Amino acid sequence: MRIAMIGTGYVGLVSGACFSDFGHDVVCVDKDQRKIDLLHQNVMPIYEPGLDALVASNVKAGRLHFTTDLAQAVDGADAIFIAVGTPSRRGDGHADLSYVYAAAEEIAGALTGPAVIVTKSTVPVGTGDEVERIIRRVAPASGAMVVSNPEFLREGAAIDDFKHPDRVVVGAEDEAARQVMRDIYRPLSLNQNAPILFTGRRTSELIKYAANAFLAVKITFINEIADLCEEVGADVQEVSKGIGMDNRIGSKFLHAGPGYGGSCFPKDTLALLKTAADNETPLRIVEATVQVNDARKRAMGRKVIKAMGGDVRGKTVGVLGLTFKPNTDDMRDAPSISIIAALQDAGATVKAYDPEGVEQARPLLNHVEFSDSPYAAADGADALVIVTEWDAFRALDLGRIKSLLKSPLLVDLRNIYRPAEAVKAGLTLIGVGKPRG
């Protein structure tokens, strides 16, 4: 099938590359000429493991193309995916849909025949209705149908998520549109029996927000349990395992840490709350989740200060991991930002290392010394703090770390290391949700 993908950001580029790998003919469109030029040189605008190789192979095979010419891409396409950004709007936290509506207007003006217009961007309930109104107003005779098809991609594992999904959600009001979507996703049935859930369009839009809000709640719940564990002498990792073995709960997203960040959970929880408020249906659990998570990030900075004796003025802290999670260069709402701010506000000097996020972090973090290795970040520091659980931090030479530090203190906000390992190396280990002493 012929597919036009409007937007070459995270969702658009990964989706376009994967669709082309299924054998579809895909044209990815972006207004940014520089980005398109770089993609023609196989330079990716984002860091995602395996994406550059996937793009290169499908460009070579003639199935994946890049252009700034939307009209050319739309002409003759069976499906046109809108995968543009929906950032949080200033003031009320609602999703800014201006890019979605602008794309719909431009698509409608370029339509030359029937097509399925698919909203891949994360959008609030009712957005598809407005996209449909735009299409009917600009191209009333086109016969175009509007569908919702939210993405469920984890940064750092997006290609595998796309090709081996838990489910594919499609919100459509027309059987003809549903059939086009079946044909697009048919290759999934060749490697697994991926369920395609067909719903109404508004239901599909809400599924995406409800899923992300639930996962945010789950993370925040175990973080609060971790705080309780520290007070009563319990171990949060064992608690997580104990409750996660219950199939009704499940083990995923029960890892205590410094709070969630990234491009999805912070933005989507706020947008869901705005939708709920507009419909006079408050979501108290989600409200509390947002508040607790925001407070937790800075609280982790205070946790480090407390571990260092309560006074860090004039001291140096080494920070390992800046991105909100491993295997990405995404710094959006990363816990490291609030943690470092708390340390600097208390008078500490910060040295930091991240395998991929330094260039993204530079504009966001002032007066931070960026190191070129974990050991350089530890060298001369009064404490070393693990903020992001990159694989490169899982087997550090703790003896070497101890020899480099001024004070033998390791604050592990991801619970990567066991106390016995730290003690053997001569380090004092402070974890999250661990018994004291």
C-alpha positions in Angstrom: 0.0 0.0 0.0 1.0 3.6 -0.4 1.4 5.5 2.8 2.2 9.2 3.5 3.6 9.9 6.9 3.3 13.6 7.9 6.0 14.4 10.4 9.5 12.8 10.8 9.7 13.1 14.6 9.9 10.1 16.9 6.6 8.6 16.1 6.5 9.5 12.4 10.0 8.3 11.6 9.9 5.0 13.5 6.4 4.2 12.1 7.3 5.1 8.6 10.5 3.0 8.7 8.7 0.0 10.1 5.8 0.3 7.6 8.3 0.3 4.8 10.0 -2.7 6.3 6.7 -4.5 6.1 6.8 -3.9 2.3 4.6 -0.8 2.0 5.7 2.2 -0.1 6.2 5.0 2.4 6.9 8.7 1.9 7.8 10.7 5.1 7.1 14.4 4.9 8.5 17.2 7.0 8.6 21.0 6.6 12.1 21.2 7.8 14.3 21.0 4.7 17.5 20.5 6.9 16.0 17.5 8.6 15.0 16.0 5.2 18.5 16.6 3.8 20.1 14.9 6.8 17.7 11.9 6.5 18.8 11.6 2.9 22.3 11.2 4.3 21.0 8.7 6.8 21.6 11.0 9.7 18.8 10.4 12.3 17.2 13.4 14.1 16.7 11.2 17.2 18.6 8.5 19.0 16.8 5.1 18.7 18.8 1.9 18.6 18.6 0.2 15.2 16.7 3.0 13.5 19.6 4.2 11.2 20.1 0.7 9.9 16.4 0.2 9.3 16.0 3.5 7.5 19.1 2.8 5.3 18.0 -0.7 4.3 14.5 0.5 3.2 15.7 3.6 1.4 18.1 1.3 -0.5 15.2 -1.0 -1.3 13.2 1.9 -2.7 10.4 1.6 -0.2 11.1 4.6 2.0 11.4 8.2 0.8 11.7 11.6 2.3 10.4 14.9 1.0 9.1 18.4 2.0 6.4 18.2 -0.7 3.2 17.2 1.1 1.0 17.4 -2.0 3.3 15.0 -3.9 3.3 12.5 -1.0 -0.5 12.7 -0.5 -1.3 12.2 -4.2 -2.4 8.6 -4.7 -1.8 7.5 -1.1 -4.1 4.9 0.4 -3.5 6.1 3.9 -2.1 9.4 5.2 -0.8 9.4 8.8 -0.7 12.6 10.9 2.3 12.2 13.2 3.1 15.7 14.2 3.9 17.0 17.7 1.2 17.7 20.3 3.2 19.5 23.0 1.6 20.7 26.3 0.0 24.1 25.8 1.2 26.9 28.1 -1.3 27.9 30.8 -3.6 24.9 31.1 -1.4 21.9 30.1 -3.8 20.8 27.4 -2.3 19.3 24.2 -1.5 22.0 21.6 -3.3 20.7 18.5 -2.4 23.5 16.1 0.1 21.3 14.2 -2.5 18.5 13.9 -5.1 20.8 12.5 -2.6 22.6 10.2 -1.6 19.2 8.8 -5.2 18.2 8.3 -5.9 21.5 6.4 -2.9 21.0 4.2 -3.7 17.3 3.5 -7.3 18.2 2.6 -6.1 20.8 0.1 -3.9 18.2 -1.5 -6.3 15.3 -1.7 -7.0 14.0 -5.2 -9.3 11.1 -4.3 -10.5 8.9 -1.5 -8.0 8.1 1.3 -7.9 7.2 5.0 -6.5 9.9 7.1 -5.0 8.5 10.3 -4.3 10.4 13.4 -1.1 8.8 14.9 -0.3 11.7 17.1 -1.4 11.5 20.7 -4.6 13.7 20.8 -7.4 14.3 23.2 -10.9 12.8 22.8 -12.8 14.5 20.0 -9.8 15.6 17.9 -10.7 13.1 15.1 -14.1 14.8 14.9 -12.5 18.2 14.3 -10.1 16.7 11.8 -13.1 15.3 10.0 -14.8 18.7 10.0 -11.7 20.2 8.5 -11.6 17.6 5.7 -15.3 18.0 4.9 -14.9 21.8 4.8 -11.8 21.9 2.6 -12.4 18.8 0.5 -16.1 17.9 0.7 -16.1 15.6 -2.3 -12.9 13.7 -1.5 -14.5 10.7 0.2 -11.8 10.7 2.8 -12.3 8.9 6.1 -10.7 9.8 9.4 -9.3 7.2 11.7 -7.6 7.2 15.1 -4.5 4.8 15.5 -2.6 5.8 18.6 1.0 4.7 19.1 2.3 2.7 22.0 6.1 3.0 21.5 8.7 3.0 24.2 11.7 5.1 23.5 14.7 2.8 23.3 12.6 -0.1 22.2 10.3 1.5 19.6 11.2 -0.8 16.6 10.5 -4.0 18.5 7.3 -2.4 20.0 6.1 -1.5 16.5 6.8 -4.9 15.1 5.7 -7.0 18.1 2.9 -4.9 19.7 0.7 -6.0 22.6 -2.2 -4.6 20.6 -3.0 -2.3 17.7 -5.8 0.1 18.5 -7.9 1.5 15.6 -10.8 3.8 16.0 -12.9 4.0 12.9 -16.5 4.7 12.0 -16.4 3.2 8.5 -16.0 -0.4 7.5 -14.0 0.7 4.4 -11.5 2.5 6.7 -11.2 -0.5 8.9 -10.4 -2.7 5.9 -7.6 -0.4 4.8 -6.1 -0.5 8.4 -6.4 -4.3 8.4 -4.4 -4.4 5.1 -1.8 -2.0 6.5 -1.2 -4.1 9.6 -1.7 -7.5 8.0 2.1 -8.2 8.0 2.0 -8.4 11.8 0.1 -11.6 11.6 3.0 -13.3 9.8 5.3 -13.1 12.9 2.7 -13.1 15.7 -1.0 -13.0 16.3 -1.1 -9.3 17.2 -4.6 -8.4 18.2 -6.1 -5.4 16.4 -8.8 -3.8 18.5 -11.3 -1.9 16.5 -13.3 0.7 18.5 -15.1 4.0 17.9 -12.8 6.9 17.2 -13.3 8.7 20.5 -12.8 5.4 22.4 -9.5 4.9 20.6 -8.3 8.4 21.5 -9.1 7.8 25.2 -7.4 4.4 25.3 -4.0 6.1 24.7 -4.4 8.6 27.5 -5.9 6.1 29.9 -3.0 3.6 29.3 -0.3 6.2 29.9 -2.1 7.6 33.0 -2.4 4.1 34.5 1.3 3.4 34.0 2.1 6.8 35.5 0.0 5.9 38.5 1.7 2.6 38.9 5.2 4.2 38.9 4.1 6.8 41.4 2.5 4.2 43.6 5.6 2.1 44.0 7.7 5.3 44.6 5.5 6.1 47.5 5.7 2.6 48.8 9.5 2.9 48.5 9.4 5.9 50.9 7.3 3.9 53.4 9.8 1.0 53.0 12.6 3.2 54.2 10.7 4.2 57.3 9.6 0.7 58.3 12.7 -1.2 57.4 11.3 -3.1 54.3 12.8 -3.6 50.9 10.9 -2.1 48.0 12.4 -4.4 45.4 11.1 -7.4 47.3 7.7 -5.7 47.8 7.6 -5.1 44.1 8.4 -8.7 43.3 5.8 -9.9 45.8 3.0 -7.9 44.5 4.1 -8.1 40.8 3.7 -11.9 40.9 0.0 -11.4 41.2 -1.2 -11.6 37.6 -3.9 -9.0 38.4 -1.1 -6.4 39.1 1.9 -7.6 37.0 5.5 -6.8 37.5 6.1 -4.1 34.9 6.4 -0.4 36.0 6.9 -1.4 39.6 10.6 -0.2 39.8 11.1 2.5 42.4 13.2 5.5 41.3 13.3 9.2 41.0 10.0 9.7 39.2 8.8 9.5 35.6 9.7 11.9 32.8 9.9 11.9 29.0 7.7 13.0 26.2 4.6 11.0 27.1 3.6 10.6 30.7 4.0 14.2 31.9 2.3 15.6 28.8 -0.5 13.0 28.5 -1.5 13.1 32.2 -1.9 16.8 32.0 -3.9 16.6 28.8 -6.2 13.9 30.3 -6.8 16.1 33.4 -7.8 19.0 31.2 -10.2 16.8 29.2 -11.7 15.6 32.5 -12.0 19.1 33.9 -13.7 20.3 30.7 -16.2 17.5 31.1 -16.6 18.1 34.9 -15.4 14.6 35.6 -12.3 15.1 37.9 -9.7 12.3 37.9 -8.4 12.6 41.5 -6.0 9.7 41.3 -4.3 11.2 38.2 -4.2 14.6 39.8 -2.4 13.2 42.8 0.0 11.3 40.6 1.1 14.4 38.8 1.6 16.3 42.0 3.5 13.5 43.7 5.7 12.9 40.7 6.6 16.6 40.4 7.5 16.7 44.0 9.5 13.5 44.0 12.1 14.7 41.5 13.3 17.5 43.6 13.0 15.3 46.7 15.6 13.0 45.2 18.0 16.0 45.2 17.3 16.4 48.9 17.8 12.7 49.5 21.4 13.1 48.0 22.0 16.1 50.2 20.9 14.2 53.3 23.1 11.3 52.4 26.0 13.7 52.2 25.5 14.9 55.7 22.9 17.6 55.1 25.4 20.2 53.7 26.8 20.1 50.2 28.0 23.7 49.9 31.4 23.6 48.3 31.2 19.9 47.6 31.1 18.1 44.2 28.5 15.6 43.2 29.0 13.2 40.2 25.8 12.4 38.3 25.5 9.3 36.1 22.6 9.5 33.6 20.8 12.6 32.4 18.1 11.3 30.0 14.8 10.4 31.4 15.4 6.7 30.6 18.2 4.7 29.0 18.6 4.1 25.2 17.3 7.6 24.3 18.7 11.1 24.1 15.4 12.6 25.3 15.8 15.1 28.1 12.1 16.1 28.3 11.0 16.3 32.0 14.0 14.2 33.0 14.4 13.7 36.7 18.0 14.7 36.4 17.1 18.3 35.7 15.3 18.8 39.1 17.8 16.7 41.0 20.8 18.8 39.7 18.9 22.0 40.3 18.3 21.0 43.9 22.0 20.2 44.4 23.1 23.4 42.8 20.7 25.5 44.8 22.2 24.0 47.9 25.7 25.1 46.8 27.0 21.9 45.2 29.1 21.7 42.0 27.9 19.0 39.6 29.9 16.8 37.2 27.7 14.6 34.9 28.0 11.9 32.3 25.5 10.4 30.0 26.2 8.0 27.0 23.8 9.8 24.6 22.1 12.8 26.2 24.9 15.4 26.7 24.2 17.5 23.7 20.5 17.6 24.5 21.3 18.4 28.2 23.7 21.3 27.6 21.1 23.9 26.9 19.0 22.7 29.9 21.7 22.4 32.6 23.8 25.5 33.5 27.1 25.4 35.2 27.4 21.6 34.9 30.8 20.0 34.0 30.2 17.3 31.5 32.5 14.3 31.8 33.5 11.8 29.1 33.1 8.7 31.2 31.5 7.5 34.4 34.9 7.4 36.1 35.7 11.0 35.1 32.4 12.0 36.7 33.4 10.2 39.9 37.0 11.6 39.9 37.3 14.0 42.9 33.6 14.0 43.7 32.3 13.8 47.3 29.5 11.5 46.1 28.4 9.7 43.0 24.7 9.5 42.1 23.1 7.1 39.6 20.0 8.7 38.1 19.4 6.8 34.8 19.9 3.0 34.5 22.0 2.8 31.4 23.5 -0.6 30.7 26.9 1.0 30.9 26.4 1.7 34.6 25.4 -1.9 35.5 28.9 -3.3 35.8 31.1 -0.4 37.0 34.4 -1.2 38.7 33.3 -0.2 42.1 36.8 -0.5 43.5 38.0 2.1 40.9 35.0 4.3 41.7 35.9 4.2 45.4 39.5 5.1 44.7 38.4 8.1 42.6 35.9 9.6 45.1 36.8 12.0 47.8 34.2 10.3 50.0 33.1 6.7 49.4 29.4 7.5 48.9 27.3 6.0 46.1 23.6 7.1 45.9 21.9 4.6 43.6 18.5 6.0 42.7 17.8 3.0 40.4 18.8 0.2 42.8 21.3 -1.3 40.3 23.8 -2.4 42.9 23.4 -4.7 45.9 24.7 -3.6 49.3 27.2 -6.5 49.5 28.8 -5.3 46.3 29.2 -1.8 47.6 30.6 -2.9 51.0 33.1 -5.2 49.3 34.4 -2.2 47.3 34.5 0.0 50.5 31.5 2.1 49.4 28.6 3.4 51.4 25.5 2.6 49.3 22.2 4.6 49.6 19.4 3.1 47.5 15.7 3.8 47.1 13.2 2.0 49.3 15.9 0.1 51.2 16.1 -0.6 54.9 18.4 1.8 56.7 21.6 0.8 58.5 
